[in-house]
């Protein structure tokens, strides 16, 4: 972190950089690549929301209906992690290819036009991010739901609450710590991801992670890349603090206790 911070304030051309307190690197980075920052926020936020909508029912079903098969279902959730991240993303190239089954089915039901496609679109990038980080959402939710005392749900029923009211007044509040952890564990790495945009999208879908990779490895603009990295870290930290303040971590901790 020290060397990255020092590098972000340097100037010059590769490999001759000199430390000159170049704070303009930060403002120049924002002005040049604000579109990629916004796109990263949109993609990561959308992928996190979709992952939450998929993961909560899945984690709920495993925790409350899994029975003696819970461990097997959890293994199935994390099984993709036994394959490298790159291979999983490349597999999505085949799944979403123009001649693949997904595009064929969508064309048959007239959701996509005859010349429509999914690969090399924003939808493909968001789908790849959602899939790759889905276990990071499922596991915290499962742990939180597994710890819910079933006697509290039964007590809500005894007090004439139906299943819907019982869920929103008892189960959901008690599972919020898992929601909080899952959202953070999904959103933070999704913001810095670049593999999905590179393999499933085009330069029009590139995120800030792609810019940082290019600045470091191709253009050799190390100060700009370092400044972008610090801006990304700082932006994520601010968003996390806002999210924590909005939900209230003290309230979440207190709500998790029976």
C-alpha positions, -999 to 999 in steps of 0.1 A, spaced: 0 0 0 29 24 8 46 18 -26 13 21 -44 5 54 -26 40 67 -34 37 56 -71 3 74 -74 21 107 -67 49 102 -92 54 117 -127 74 107 -157 76 81 -184 83 44 -179 107 34 -164 119 68 -152 93 80 -126 101 106 -100 82 114 -68 68 150 -71 36 150 -50 16 149 -83 -19 151 -68 -31 160 -103 -29 123 -111 -60 117 -92 -81 145 -108 -68 135 -142 -77 99 -136 -113 108 -126 -118 131 -155 -104 106 -180 -121 75 -168 -153 86 -149 -174 66 -174 -157 34 -165 -161 42 -128 -199 47 -133 -201 15 -154 -184 -5 -127 -208 8 -101 -238 -1 -123 -226 -36 -132 -215 -44 -96 -247 -30 -81 -269 -49 -106 -250 -81 -102 -252 -79 -64 -289 -72 -65 -295 -102 -88 -273 -124 -67 -293 -115 -36 -326 -122 -53 -313 -156 -64 -294 -165 -33 -320 -156 -6 -346 -182 -17 -319 -207 -23 -302 -202 11 -337 -202 28 -346 -235 12 -314 -251 21 -316 -239 57 -352 -247 64 -360 -275 39 -326 -291 32 -329 -316 60 -301 -342 60 -291 -331 25 -279 -296 36 -242 -304 33 -247 -319 -2 -265 -288 -14 -238 -265 1 -211 -286 -17 -231 -281 -50 -231 -243 -43 -193 -241 -39 -185 -268 -65 -178 -242 -92 -150 -229 -71 -130 -261 -78 -127 -248 -113 -105 -218 -120 -122 -184 -124 -109 -180 -159 -123 -214 -170 -157 -206 -155 -159 -173 -174 -148 -189 -206 -176 -215 -202 -200 -186 -203 -187 -176 -237 -200 -210 -249 -233 -207 -230 -241 -173 -243 -227 -177 -278 -248 -169 -308 -254 -205 -316 -258 -216 -280 -289 -230 -263 -297 -199 -244 -298 -176 -274 -317 -203 -294 -344 -206 -267 -348 -168 -263 -352 -165 -301 -377 -193 -302 -399 -175 -276 -394 -142 -294 -375 -125 -265 -346 -119 -288 -349 -109 -324 -336 -131 -352 -303 -111 -352 -302 -106 -314 -273 -118 -293 -262 -119 -257 -225 -123 -260 -205 -90 -261 -233 -72 -243 -237 -56 -209 -262 -84 -200 -235 -110 -206 -210 -92 -184 -235 -88 -156 -245 -125 -159 -209 -136 -157 -202 -114 -126 -234 -126 -109 -226 -163 -115 -189 -161 -105 -197 -143 -72 -230 -161 -63 -215 -184 -36 -202 -153 -18 -238 -143 -14 -253 -177 -7 -230 -188 21 -234 -158 45 -271 -159 40 -272 -196 48 -252 -192 79 -275 -164 91 -307 -183 83 -294 -215 99 -289 -196 132 -325 -184 133 -343 -199 163 -373 -218 149 -391 -213 182 -394 -176 173 -411 -184 141 -435 -208 159 -442 -180 185 -451 -156 156 -476 -182 144 -490 -186 179 -496 -148 179 -517 -152 147 -491 -142 122 -494 -159 89 -463 -172 70 -458 -139 51 -460 -117 81 -438 -141 101 -412 -140 74 -411 -102 72 -413 -96 110 -391 -124 123 -370 -143 97 -359 -114 75 -348 -91 103 -328 -119 119 -311 -127 86 -300 -92 79 -265 -98 91 -262 -124 64 -276 -100 38 -251 -73 50 -221 -97 47 -233 -112 14 -238 -78 -2 -203 -67 8 -186 -99 -2 -202 -97 -36 -201 -60 -44 -165 -53 -34 -148 -79 -57 -174 -72 -84 -164 -35 -85 -128 -44 -93 -135 -73 -117 -121 -71 -152 -122 -107 -165 -159 -108 -173 -159 -75 -191 -128 -86 -211 -141 -121 -221 -179 -116 -222 -180 -80 -234 -163 -55 -257 -143 -23 -250 -177 -6 -247 -184 -27 -216 -150 -23 -200 -149 -16 -163 -124 3 -142 -106 -29 -135 -99 -32 -172 -85 3 -173 -62 -4 -143 -49 -36 -159 -43 -18 -192 -25 11 -175 -2 -12 -155 5 -39 -181 1 -23 -215 5 15 -213 30 13 -184 14 44 -169 21 33 -134 12 66 -116 -22 68 -133 -29 31 -126 -19 36 -89 -42 66 -86 -71 48 -102 -66 19 -77 -67 43 -47 -97 61 -61 -115 27 -65 -105 16 -29 -116 49 -15 -149 49 -34 -157 14 -23 -149 23 14 -173 53 12 -201 32 -3 -195 5 24 -197 31 52 -229 45 37 -244 11 34 -234 2 70 -248 35 83 -281 29 63 -286 -5 77 -271 2 111 -245 -25 121 -254 -21 158 -290 -28 150 -281 -58 129 -260 -73 156 -286 -67 182 -313 -81 159 -293 -113 153 -294 -121 190 -325 -140 202 
